Amino acid sequence: MARDTAHDPAGRLAWAWPELPPGPLGPPSPAFADRHAAAPLAAVTLPSGDRVRAVVRHEDIRALLAHPAASRNLRYAGAPRLVKGLGLDDDPDSLLNMDAPEHTRLRRILSGTFTPRQIEGWRPRAAEIAAELAAGLRGGDVRDFAEAFAFPLPSLIICELMGVPVTDQDRFRHWTEQFLSTADASADDRVAAALDFAAYAAGLVAEHRARPGADLIDVLVQARDGDDRLSEDELVRLVFGLILAGHETTASQLVRGLFRLLAEPGRWAALAADPALVPAAVEEVLRHEGPGGYGVLRRMTERVEISSGVVEAGEAVFLMLPAGNLDPAVFPDPDAFEVTRFAGDGPHAPHLAFGHGPHYCLGANLARMELQEAFGALARAVPDLELAVPAESVPWVGAAVIHRPVELPVRTGER
């Protein structure tokens, strides 16, 4: 990932969102509060330099995510881009960028792929991997949690579930970092990484077609809706997307979540004392920290009124999901990270970490299960875990699509 950071004591490094500066403990931005109160449709400058109006209210974001007029087709002359050059918005055959009816067709074929029942079948192995990695944190030495736990866990899980060689982890992590960077990687670097990653995914699909098994790629190859099946290109793009999202976004959630839990020791102490709080803590991590990015672009195909005003036909808007998760009209004291916010039977207001509507994250159940097993294993294995440096000195990746601490030094009391 790009090394530009949100917090740098020497002031040497850049932040990619000039109007959304991070707080003293990194993003989310404290500027969200002013936007909620006075500027719920004000423009924002994207890392690419393009300016679009940003939607920040929870109810407006949900309304537009579910609205058929909010298109993911951003492939038109003059369309804004999150980053300069090739990015996630450019592939017309990606599930992420499809509208109905093509998107509806693919989601229908995939409807049986990530069911809660299937995810529960994968939970025991995820728990084993999490326990092994958590045990490795004992001993008191200062460690980088990102390298020791956060990246290996989802990477190992996605490799095992999909049938991807574990020895290839460094390759697809490099491609992911290049593809999601907005600073260190040039536009040509991102193109090269995307092409290499796609070729790798095509090779995986071909291998599983030649030697069928019971891995997730095999499930995707066999997925169908009646006589309708995924094409070769659709399979390749799904494998590409699942590997990309299946390790980078979950790893970032783990690093951000643990940082937030350790930034105030009472939070981690509460979780370690009562691991039954883990599911609630995970939902607060998802609400407060999200997947690590600032949102998604949509282009309106017709004029739509929302509570904040009107978005016009042909206008591209930026749906700022983290801001929606900090909306004071929905979440009391939204900036506070509260381990028990989602505890009890509820009802609880839905956060937007996985989106909403037709494009609700396909892997949401898997990500939630991984986070639950990760924080549960950590609470049991290292209840005395703490930051090894002051929270204010932890540097954050600032110029990238996904934000997280560059590294997270932690230690246990066994020193």
N, C-alpha and C positions, 0 to 999 in steps of 0.2 A: 504494500500500500504506500501511497505517497507519504513522505515524511513531513510535509507541511502541517503545522499544528495550530490548534485553536489557542492553546496556552503555552507561551514560551517566555520564560523570565528574561531572556536577553533581547526579546523583541525582534528576532531575526526572521521569523517565518510568517507566512501569509494565511489569511482566512478567506475562504472562497465565497462567503455570503456577506458582502459589506454592510447590508442593512439589518443583518441578523447576527450581531456579535454574540459569542458565547459568554456564559457567566463565569464567575471565578472558578467553578468546578466543571467547566466545559459545557457543551450543549446539553439540553435544549436552550434556545436563546431566551433571555429575559425580555427581549423586544416583542415576544408574542403577546404579552399582557397589554401593551399599548395598542397593538393591532386589534385585539379583541374589543377593547374599550372604545377606540376611536377610528380605526381604519380597517374594517373587516374585509374590504375589497381593494386595498391599496396595492400598488405595483411593487414588485420585488425584482431585483437584479439577480438573474441566475448565474452560476459559475461560468457559463458561456459568454456572458455579457448581455444576453437578450433580456428584455424587460417584459413582464406579463403581470396581470393582476393576480394576486394570491388570495385564495379563499381560506379563512382560518377558523370559522365557526363550525363546531361539531355538527350541528343539524344541517348546515349548508353543504359540508363535505359529504355527509351521508346521502343527502338528496342528489347531489351531482354524480356520485359514484354509482348510484342506482338508476340514473336517468338515461333513457335510450338516446338522448341527444348529445350525451357527453362521450364523444368518440375518441378512440385511441389512435386513429389514423392521423399521424402528424407528418405525413410524407407529402407535403405540398410546398410550393415555392414560398420562401420567406417564413416557414414554420420555425418557431423558437426551438431551441435545443437546451437540454440541461447542461451539456458539456460541448465544447467545440469539437467538430469532427464527428466520426462515427460514434454512436452511443446506443443505448438500449432501445431507443425509440425508432431505429432505422430499419429493422427487419420486419417486412410485411407478413412473413410466415411464422413469426413468433406468437405464441398464445397470448403473451402480454399485450401485443399490439393489434389484436383482432377485435372486430365488432361482430355483432350478430349479422347474418346467421352462421358465419364460419366459426366464430367463437363458441356459439351455442352447441354446434355439432361436436367440436373437440371436447368440450366439457362433458357432454353427454357420454361420449366414448370413455372418458376417464373417470366417470362418476364412481365406479367401484374400486378405484385404485388406492385411494388414501382414506378409506373409511375408518371410523374409530375402532372397529373390530380388528382390522388389519394392523393398525398402529399398536394396539395392545399386544398383538402377537410379536411385535418387534421390541416391546418394552424390556423384557428380561435381558436381552443381549445389550441393549443400550445401558441398562443398569450395571451390568458387569463391566463394560468399558469405562463408565463414569467412576465406578468404585476403584478400579485399577489406577486410573489417572489421579484420583483424589488421594489415594494412599501415597502416591509419589510426592505429594506436597508436604508430607510430614518431615520433620527434621530440623526446622528452624532456619534453614538457609534462605537468603533473599532470592526470590525467583521472579521471572516474568510469567505471570499467570497466563497471558495470551499464548505464549509458546509452550508452556508446560501443560496446559489444560484446554483453554478455550478453542484453539484451532485444532488440536488433535482429536478432541471428542467428536464434533460433528463430521469431521473429515473421515475418521475411522468408521463412524456409523454409516455415512452415505456410501462409502466404499463397500462395506459389507452388504448393505441392503441392495445396492444396485448391481453388485458384481463387478466392481471396478478394482483393478490391482492396487493394493495399498502402497506399493512402491511408486505409484504415479502421483502421489499427493503433492509433492513439491512442484511438479509440472503444472497441474491445474490451479494450484494456488498462485503461481507466478502469472499465469494467463489471467486469472481473475483480478489480481492486483493491477495489472496493466490495463485491463478493460475498464475497471471501475475508477481509475485514477483521473483526476482533473489537473494534476500538476506535473509530476515527474514524467509521466508518459505523454508522448506527442500523439497527435491524431494518427500518424502512421504506425506508432507503436500499438495503439488500440486496435487498428485494423489488422495488423499482423497477429496480435494475440487472439482476436476473435476468429480469424481464419484458422489458426493452429488449433484452437479449442474446438471449433466445429469439425475439423478433420479428425481430431481425436475422438469426438463423440460419434462420428460416422463409423470409425473403426470399431468402437465398442458395440454399436448396433449390429454391424456385420458379424462380429465374433459370436454374439448371442444368437443371431439367426442361424449360424452354422452349427453351433453347439448349444441347443436350448437347455435351460435349467429352470430354477425357481426363483431367480433374482428379480429385482424390481424391473430391470430392463426387459427381462423375459415376460413379465406381467404386461408391460407396455406393448411389447411386440404382439402379444396375444389379445390385447384389449380390443373390444368391438362393441358396436351398437347394432344388433342384427347382423346384416351383411357388411356394414360399414366398418372399416378399420383405418388406423393411422397410416398415412403414406410414409415413405422412407424419409422425406424431408421433415415431416412433422415429428417423426420419432427422433431424428437427430437433434432438432431444436428443443424438444422436451428433455432429452438427456443432457444437452448443453445447459439448459435452464435449471434443471434440478441439481446438477453438480455445482453450478455457480451459486445458486441461492442456498443450497443445502449445507454448504460449509461456511461461506463468508458471512451471510446475514446472521446465522445462529451464533457463530463465533463472536461477532460484534455485540450481539445481545448479551452473551455471557460476560464479556469483558466489561461492557457498560453496566450491566446489572450488578456484578460483584463490586465494581468500583463504588456504585451508589450505596450498596449494602454496607461496605466497609468505611465509607466516608464519615459516617456517624456510627461509632462502635455499638451503640445500643440496638441498632437495626440487626446487625449480624448476631449479636447476643440473643435477641428475641427469637431469631430463626433457629439458631443452634440449640436453644433450650426447648423448642417445640417444632420439630421437623414437620408436624402436621400443618404448619403454616406455609409450607413450600408452595402448594398450588396457588394460594392467595398472593404470595410474594412474587411468583412468576407473572401473574396477571398485572401486578403493579410494575414490574420490570418492563413488560410489554407496553403498558400505558405510558409510563414516564420516559422510557428509553426507546421503545419501538425498534424497528429494524436498523436504525442508524442513519437513515437518509431523511431529507426534508420533505419529500412528497412526490407527486406524480403530475404530469401534464395531461390535460384533456382539451379537445377542440369541440366547441359547441356547433352542432348542425342546425340548431334552431334557437330562437330567443327563449331564455328561461328566467323566471323570477325566483329569487331565493330571499331569505330573510335579510340579507345584507344589501340587496339591490337587484340589479339585472345584469345577466351575462348575455352578450349579443351573439346572434348567429354568425359563425365564422371566427369567433374570438377564441384564442387559446388562453386557458387559465391554469394556474398552478394550485393544485389541491394540497394544502400544507397539513398533512396528517398529524405530525407531532403537535402542531398548534391546536388542532381539534382535540387531541388528547389532554391538552392543558386548558380547555375551555372552562372558565369558572361557572358558566351557566349549567354545566353538566357534572363537573367534578369539584366538590368543595375543596378549598385550599389546594388548587391544582398543582402548584409548583412543589408542594411538599411530597416527598417520597415516603409513603406510609405502607409498611409491610402488611398491615391488617386491613387495608382499604377494601379488598375484595374478599375478606374472610366472612364466614357465615353463609346463610342461605340466600341472602340478597332480598329483592332483585338488585343487580348492579348495572349501572349504565355501561353500555358496550364501548370498549376502546376501539381504536382504528388501526392498531398495529398491523393487522392482516388485511386492511381495507374493508370493503363492504360491497354488496351487490354482485353482479355477474363475475367480476374479476377478483372476488374474495380469494385470498391466497390458497392455491391448491395444496400446498404443504403445511397449512396451519396446524393440523393435528399432529404432524410429525415434529414440527418445531416446538410446539407446546410440550409434547412428551419428552423431548430431549432436554429442554430447559428444566422441567420438573426433576428428571433423573439426575441432571448435573448438580443443581443446587441442593437436592436431597443428599447426594453422595458427599458433597462438600460439607454440609452441615453435620453429618455423622462423622466424617473422617477427620476434619480439621476445625472443630468448634472454636478453637482459639486463633483462627486465622485473622490477620490484621494487615493493613498497609505497611509497607516497609519505608515509605517516604510520606511527607505531608501531602494530604489530598490536593492542596493548591498547586503542588509542584508537578503533578502528573501531566505530561504533555499529551495533547489530543491531535489526531489526524484532522487537519482542517480543510485541505484542498483535495477532496475526494467525494465520490457519490455517497459513500457510507462513512460515518464518523465514529471513531472509537479512540480510546487511549492508545497511543503508539506502543506503549508497554505498560504493564501494571505490576510493579514490584510488590510482592507480598511475603509474609513470613508467618511462622507459628510461634507459640510461646516456648517451644522446645529448642532453646538456644543458650 
